Amino acid sequence: MTTAEIKQEDISLTVLDKGFVRLSDFMGGDLRAVQSARVTFGSVSKGDDRDKKLIEYLLAHAHFTPFEHCVFQFHVKCPIFVARQWMRHRWGSYNEVSARYTEVKDEFYVPQSFRAQDNKNKQGSISSDSLDQAKLLADYSAAIEASFTAYRKLIDAGVAREMARLTLPVSQYTQFYWTVNARSLFNFLALRADAHAQAEIRAYAEAIIEIFRQKMPWTLESFEKLYLSETGQDFSGESMKCF
């Protein structure tokens, strides 16, 4: 391997129908957080048992700064509407593929089923047996095909990529790199793995949890214990105050 090559972490998870989350780089780990905390007292690791207890103490008392020394870089492929929710989390660095610089591919998210509007939660959705899934899928697929056909016609006619893309829906897949420290990742997971988050971005959050578990198992164990309810990814109001 030359000095210009990047060593890739071999962790990649498929999400939705055509998406993925891939860990492209990582720095730190549970012990890095421990060392960053203990340096305050000029101390070092005191063994697995005491170090694990320290991590739980730090999380329980909202001492999050040591976790800023642990950094993940993800390569993500997701629908645009998921990316726009994702990028509301500003404590990180993003670089996204540009439809001004490149022609987009015929890659669009096709849901397994459509959900109905939740009348109790204006921004939420619920499963419904009353929806004609076959007809809705046909209508949806026709709209996607028409939009991409229009895009290709504009491109072939010489229209600039930055204008031809205006025909495309937010179900189009995009890709980006996201570099984020573990403290900021807590905030993302607290909101996007929550039961009230939209199902599609929640699927990505759940994939990231599994990658987090592989790289920082002590931290993830304490995070789940302290901030996740016993019924699943459902954060309480009191827990959310920390984030």
N, C-alpha and C positions, 0 to 999 in steps of 0.2 A: 504494500500500500504506500503510495507516495504521500508526501507531506501535505499535498493539496486536497487529498481525499478525506471525506468525513466518515468516521466510524458510525455505522447505523446500529441503533438498538433494535433487537429482533422482537419487537412487540407491536403487533398490528391487529386491530379488531374490525370486523365488518359491521357496519351500522346501516339500518334501513335497507333499501333495495340495491343501491349502487354506491353507498358511502363507506367511509372508513375513518378510524382514528389510529394514527401511527405515532409511536414515540420515536422521534428522530434523534434526540439527544437528552442527556440527563446529567445533572451535577448535584452532588450532595447525598442525602439519605438520612435515615434516622440518627445515625451517629453524628452527622454534621450538625444537625439541630441540637443534639446534646452538647457537643463541643462548643457550639456558639453560645449556648446558655451558660455552661459552666465556666467559660473564660471570664465571666463577670467576677468570679471569686478566685481567679487564677487556678482553677481546678481542671480536671480531665475526667474521662470516662471512669465510672465506678462499678462496671460490670453490668451485664444484661438486665438483671432484675431491677437494680436501682435506676438504671438509665431509662427503662420502660416506664417506671413510676414517675420519673422526672418529666417525660413527654406528656403523660396524662395530666400531671400537675400544671404544666405550661398551658395546655389547652383548656383545662378547667378554669383557670384564672385569667384567661385571655392575654397571656404573655406570648404573643404571636411572632415577635421580631426574630427569634432564632430560626423560624421556619422560612424566613425570607432568603436564607443562605442555601436553600435547596431549590433548584431550578429545573423545570421541565420544558422541552421544546416538542410540540406536537405538529404533525402534518395532518390536516383535516380535509376531508372531502364531504360536503354536505349541501343541501339545498340552500338557495340564497336566503329564504325566509328564516332558516335556522341560523345562518351566519349573521344576519342583522340583529337577531336577539343576542347571539353570542358576543358580538362586538360592543354591546352595551357595557360589557365588563372591561373597563379601561385600564386596569392595573396589569398591563401586559403589553407585548409588542406583536403587531400583526403585519404580515405581508401577504396580499391576496392576488390571485391571477387577475389580469386586466383584460376585459373584453374590448378595450380600445386597442391593445397591442396584439391580441390574438383572436382568431375566429373561434367561437364557442362550439362545443360538440353537441351532438344530439343526445344529451343526457338530462333527463328530467325525473323528478321523484314521482313515483306512482304509488299511492297509499294502498295497503292491503284492503282497507275498508274506509268508508267515510263516516264521520261522527256528526251528531246533531248539535245544534247550539244548546248550551246549558242555560236555561232561563233564570237560574238562581245565581250563576256566576257569569257576568257579562263577557268576560274574556275567556271563558272555559268552554269545553265541549264534553259530550257524553255519548256513549254508545247507544244505538237506537235500532230496534228491529223494524221500524216503520219505513226506513229508507230503502229505496229500490237500488241496491248496490250495483247491479249489472248495468242498469240504465245510466246511473251516475258515472260509472267508470267509462262507459262509452262516450258520454258527453265530455268528460274531462280529457280523455285521450284525444278526441277530435280537436278540442281547443288547443292542446299542446302541439299536435301535428300541424295545425293551421298556423300557429305562431312561428314554428321553426321553418315551415315552408316559406312564409313571408320574409323571415330573416334571410334565408338563402337567396330568395329572389332579389332582395335589396343589395346583398353582397355581390351577386353576379351582375347586377346592373351598374355596379361601380360606386354604390353608396358607402360612405365611410363606416368602418366598424362601430365607431362610437355612436352613430345614429341608427344603424341597422339593428343594434341590440335593443332598441326601444320596444321592439315587438315582443320581446321574450318575457315570460312570466317568472315569478319568484320561486317557482318549483325547479328552475334550472339549477344544476349542480355547479358549485364553485369549489375552489381549493385555496387553502391558505396555510401559512405557518404561524403558530402561536407560541411565544415564549413567555412563561409565567412562573412566578415563584410559588412555593407551596402555600404561603399565607393567602395569596390572591386566589389560589385554587380552592381554598376553603370557602371563600365567598361565592365562587362560581357554583360549586357543588351544593352549597346551602340553598341556593335559589333554583338551580336548574335540575337537581335531582329530586327536588321536592314534588310531592304528589300533585300540587297545583300547577306545575309547569306544563307547557305544551308537550304532548307525548313525544313528538319528534326530537326536540332538543333534549328531553329527558333521556332518550335512548343513548344520545352521545355522552351525557353526563354519567350514565351508568357504565359506559365503556371506559371512561376516564377513571372512574372509581376502581375498576379492576386493574388498570395500569398503575395507578397510585398504590394499590395494595401490593403489587409485585415489587415496586421500588422502595416504598416506605411503609412496610407492614405494621410496625409499632404505632406509627402516627395515624394510619388509617383506622386501626383497631380502636384507638382512643377517640378519634373523631366520631366514629360510628356510635361508640358507647355513650358519648357525652351529648351528641347533637342530633342523633337520629332516634326517632321513636321506635318502640318495640313492634309497631305495625308496619314498618317499612320506611321509605324515604319521605318522611313527613316531619318538617321542622316546626317546632313550637315557636310561639311569639317570643318567649323568654330566651330561647336558644339563639334566635335570629338577631337579638340585640348585640351579640358579640361580633356580628359580621356587618 
